């Protein structure tokens, strides 16, 4: 398995590929239908080919012999934030992913998706997916992990599925960061500060007219929009693909959040107007929270760039899992 090769389906901005490359895996090609994402991937992976196509229509003859097939099939059908139509949703990328596995018969595969795939109404479909993968001749192991437990400065729960052809059970790496572990969680403040990085997001932050206060100053609906304040002493909350405008998380540079929370908890009246010192994080700062290297370029208008970042697998998490794959297979 020395010199393992991979292709990345539904590659997006290339976070998964970036991490695998950092682990020592050669990514041959990324497949993606979104033009901006293709341009981003090409810039960050100059030695890999970019295939701008519908993965469901690709002929796989050219990539026979690849060691590893990876990918994150579109998660909208399974996300808790959507309608959760699952396999009834036309955006479901799992059939195309399974077709690629069947055609290429790689030694191993790695798939990533939202944690909601394993829960509630979607659990039956998830179990069916695992059976379909097993029927293709793979020993399948699944786990929901939190990226913060592996050194990513962001709480992000994702489901990973690993298959090894011909037997063998993949052992997921144990969490390395967090309470009682070798290292503490990496806080958002290790990559962000009051000093802005990148192109400013000018969307203002205002006090909500009817605040919904929770025990934590950083929870509830106390300010306008879906973007909440970031506690720089902890991993950031999950970054969403819907970032942009007032849906973008923000930094409290003047310490207003804890003071205002105490004010409301003490029975104080809601305030109005803009929040002093509040600023929305930039695309570049969001990318740092995802552990993309500083200076990573993203193509397209700002809304597209936020979406690419929010949809990505954190490269740091992908690297940890990639190293475990190679280590177990003796690479």
C-alpha positions in Angstrom: 0.0 0.0 0.0 3.1 2.2 0.0 2.4 5.2 -2.3 -1.4 4.8 -1.9 -3.5 6.6 -4.5 -7.0 8.1 -4.1 -9.8 9.8 -6.0 -12.2 12.2 -4.3 -15.9 12.1 -5.4 -18.0 15.2 -4.6 -14.7 16.8 -3.8 -16.0 20.4 -3.1 -13.2 22.7 -2.0 -10.9 19.8 -1.4 -10.7 19.6 2.4 -10.8 15.8 2.4 -8.2 15.6 -0.3 -6.0 18.2 1.5 -6.0 16.2 4.7 -5.3 12.9 2.9 -2.4 14.5 1.0 -1.0 15.7 4.3 -1.2 12.1 5.6 0.9 10.9 2.6 -1.8 9.7 0.2 -1.6 10.8 -3.5 -4.9 12.2 -4.7 -5.1 11.6 -8.5 -8.3 13.4 -9.3 -11.2 15.3 -7.7 -14.7 15.0 -9.2 -17.2 17.9 -8.6 -20.1 19.5 -10.5 -19.9 23.0 -9.0 -17.6 25.2 -11.1 -16.4 27.4 -8.3 -15.4 24.4 -6.2 -13.6 22.9 -9.2 -11.5 26.1 -9.5 -10.8 26.1 -5.8 -9.8 22.4 -5.9 -7.5 22.9 -8.9 -5.7 25.8 -7.2 -5.1 23.8 -4.0 -4.2 20.5 -5.7 -2.1 21.4 -8.7 -0.9 17.8 -9.1 -4.4 16.3 -9.2 -6.7 16.3 -12.1 -10.1 18.0 -11.7 -13.1 16.5 -13.4 -16.0 18.9 -13.7 -18.9 16.5 -14.1 -21.9 14.8 -12.6 -20.4 11.9 -10.6 -23.3 9.8 -11.5 -22.4 10.0 -15.2 -18.7 9.3 -15.0 -17.1 6.3 -16.7 -14.6 4.8 -14.3 -12.3 3.0 -16.8 -9.5 5.5 -16.5 -9.2 5.2 -12.8 -9.1 1.4 -12.5 -6.4 0.3 -10.0 -6.8 3.2 -7.6 -6.3 2.2 -4.0 -8.8 4.4 -2.2 -12.1 6.0 -3.2 -13.2 8.8 -0.9 -16.0 11.3 -0.9 -18.8 13.1 0.8 -22.1 12.5 -1.1 -24.4 15.6 -0.9 -25.7 15.7 2.6 -28.8 17.9 2.1 -31.1 14.9 1.9 -30.0 13.7 5.3 -29.2 16.9 7.2 -31.2 17.8 10.2 -31.4 21.3 8.8 -33.3 20.3 5.7 -36.4 18.3 4.7 -34.6 15.0 5.3 -36.1 13.3 2.3 -33.1 10.9 2.2 -33.1 8.5 -0.8 -36.3 10.2 -2.2 -34.3 13.4 -2.7 -32.9 13.9 -6.2 -29.7 15.3 -4.6 -28.9 12.0 -3.0 -25.3 11.2 -4.1 -25.1 7.7 -2.5 -26.2 5.7 -5.6 -23.4 7.3 -7.6 -20.9 6.7 -4.9 -21.8 3.0 -4.6 -21.6 2.7 -8.4 -18.1 4.0 -8.3 -17.1 1.5 -5.6 -18.6 -1.4 -7.6 -16.8 -0.4 -10.8 -13.4 0.4 -9.3 -13.2 -2.2 -6.5 -10.6 -0.2 -4.5 -8.8 -1.8 -1.7 -10.5 0.6 0.6 -13.1 3.5 0.7 -13.8 6.4 2.9 -17.2 8.2 3.0 -18.2 11.2 5.0 -21.6 12.6 5.8 -23.7 14.4 8.4 -24.3 12.8 11.7 -28.0 12.9 11.0 -27.6 10.0 8.6 -27.4 7.7 11.6 -30.3 9.0 13.6 -34.1 9.1 13.8 -36.0 8.5 10.6 -32.8 8.2 8.5 -31.3 5.4 10.6 -33.0 2.6 8.6 -31.6 4.0 5.3 -28.2 4.3 6.9 -28.3 0.7 7.9 -29.3 -0.3 4.4 -26.3 1.7 3.0 -24.0 -0.2 5.3 -25.5 -3.5 4.1 -25.1 -2.4 0.4 -21.5 -1.6 1.0 -20.9 -5.0 2.7 -22.6 -6.8 -0.2 -19.9 -5.3 -2.5 -17.3 -7.3 -0.6 -16.1 -4.9 2.1 -15.7 -5.0 5.8 -17.5 -1.8 6.9 -16.9 0.3 10.0 -18.8 3.4 10.9 -18.4 6.1 13.5 -19.7 9.6 14.3 -16.8 11.8 15.4 -16.5 15.3 16.7 -13.8 17.2 14.8 -12.9 19.1 18.0 -11.7 15.8 19.6 -9.0 15.7 16.9 -7.5 19.1 17.1 -9.9 21.1 15.0 -11.0 24.5 16.6 -14.6 23.7 15.9 -17.3 21.4 17.2 -18.4 19.5 14.2 -20.0 16.0 14.4 -19.7 14.0 11.2 -20.3 10.4 10.2 -17.4 8.4 8.6 -17.8 5.1 6.9 -14.6 3.1 6.1 -14.6 -0.1 4.0 -11.7 -2.6 3.6 -12.0 -5.1 0.7 -11.6 -8.7 1.6 -11.8 -8.4 5.4 -10.2 -6.6 8.3 -11.8 -4.1 10.6 -10.8 -0.5 10.5 -9.9 1.0 13.9 -10.8 4.6 14.1 -8.1 6.7 15.9 -9.0 7.6 19.4 -9.8 11.2 20.4 -6.6 13.2 21.2 -8.1 16.5 22.4 -10.6 17.4 25.1 -11.2 17.0 28.8 -9.1 14.2 30.3 -7.2 13.6 27.1 -3.6 14.2 26.0 -4.3 17.8 24.8 -7.1 20.3 25.6 -9.5 21.2 22.9 -8.1 23.7 20.4 -10.0 26.9 21.0 -11.3 29.3 18.3 -9.0 31.9 19.8 -5.9 29.9 18.6 -6.7 30.9 15.0 -8.9 34.0 15.5 -8.5 37.2 17.4 -9.8 40.8 17.5 -7.5 41.5 14.5 -9.4 40.8 11.3 -8.0 38.4 8.7 -9.1 38.6 5.1 -11.9 40.5 3.3 -14.3 42.1 5.9 -17.9 40.9 6.1 -19.8 44.2 6.6 -23.1 42.6 7.8 -23.9 44.3 11.1 -24.9 42.6 14.3 -27.9 44.0 16.2 -29.7 43.2 19.5 -32.8 41.1 19.0 -36.1 42.7 19.9 -37.3 39.8 21.9 -34.2 37.9 23.2 -34.4 34.2 24.0 -31.9 33.8 26.8 -30.2 30.5 27.6 -27.7 29.5 30.4 -24.7 30.2 28.2 -24.1 33.7 26.9 -23.3 32.3 23.5 -26.5 30.3 23.0 -30.1 31.3 22.5 -31.4 34.0 20.2 -30.1 37.3 21.7 -28.9 38.9 18.5 -30.2 39.2 15.0 -29.7 36.5 12.4 -28.6 32.9 12.5 -24.9 33.7 13.1 -24.1 33.4 16.8 -21.2 35.0 18.7 -18.0 32.8 19.1 -16.6 32.1 22.5 -12.8 32.3 21.7 -11.9 30.2 24.7 -13.7 27.1 23.3 -14.0 25.4 19.9 -16.3 27.4 17.6 -19.8 26.1 16.9 -20.3 24.2 13.7 -19.8 26.3 10.6 -22.7 26.0 8.2 -22.8 26.2 4.4 -25.4 28.9 4.8 -22.9 31.4 6.2 -23.0 34.9 4.7 -24.8 38.1 5.7 -26.3 37.9 9.2 -26.0 34.1 9.1 -22.3 34.4 9.7 -20.8 33.8 13.2 -19.2 36.8 14.8 -16.5 38.0 17.1 -17.3 40.0 20.2 -14.2 42.3 20.3 -15.5 44.5 23.2 -16.8 41.8 25.6 -20.4 42.7 25.2 -21.8 39.2 25.1 -21.2 38.1 28.7 -22.0 41.6 30.1 -25.3 41.7 28.2 -26.2 38.1 29.1 -25.8 39.0 32.8 -27.9 42.2 32.2 -30.8 40.1 30.8 -30.5 37.4 33.4 -30.8 40.0 36.0 -34.1 41.3 34.6 -32.7 44.1 32.5 -34.6 45.4 29.5 -33.5 44.4 25.9 -31.3 46.8 24.1 -31.7 47.9 20.5 -29.4 49.0 17.7 -26.0 47.5 16.6 -23.8 45.6 19.0 -20.6 47.6 19.7 -17.4 45.9 18.5 -19.2 43.0 16.9 -17.8 41.8 13.5 -18.8 38.8 11.3 -15.9 36.4 10.5 -14.5 36.5 7.0 -14.3 33.6 4.6 -10.6 33.4 5.4 -11.3 33.2 9.1 -14.0 30.5 8.6 -11.4 28.5 6.6 -9.0 28.7 9.5 -11.6 27.3 11.8 -11.9 24.4 9.3 -8.1 24.0 9.4 -7.5 25.0 5.8 -3.9 26.3 5.5 -3.6 30.1 5.9 -3.8 31.7 2.5 -6.0 29.0 0.9 -7.8 30.6 -2.1 -11.5 30.0 -2.8 -13.2 30.8 -6.1 -16.4 32.7 -6.8 -18.5 35.3 -5.1 -18.4 35.5 -1.3 -21.6 33.5 -0.8 -20.0 30.7 -2.8 -16.8 30.8 -0.9 -18.6 30.6 2.5 -20.6 27.7 1.2 -17.5 25.9 0.0 -15.9 26.4 3.4 -19.0 25.3 5.3 -19.4 22.1 3.3 -15.8 21.0 3.6 -14.3 18.3 5.7 -11.7 19.8 8.0 -8.3 18.9 6.6 -6.9 18.2 10.0 -9.6 15.6 10.7 -9.1 14.0 7.3 -5.3 13.8 7.9 -5.8 12.0 11.2 -8.1 9.4 9.6 -5.9 9.1 6.5 -2.8 8.3 8.7 -4.9 5.7 10.5 -5.8 4.1 7.2 -2.2 3.9 6.0 -1.0 2.7 9.4 -3.5 -0.1 9.6 -2.7 -1.2 6.0 1.0 -1.2 6.6 1.8 1.7 4.2 
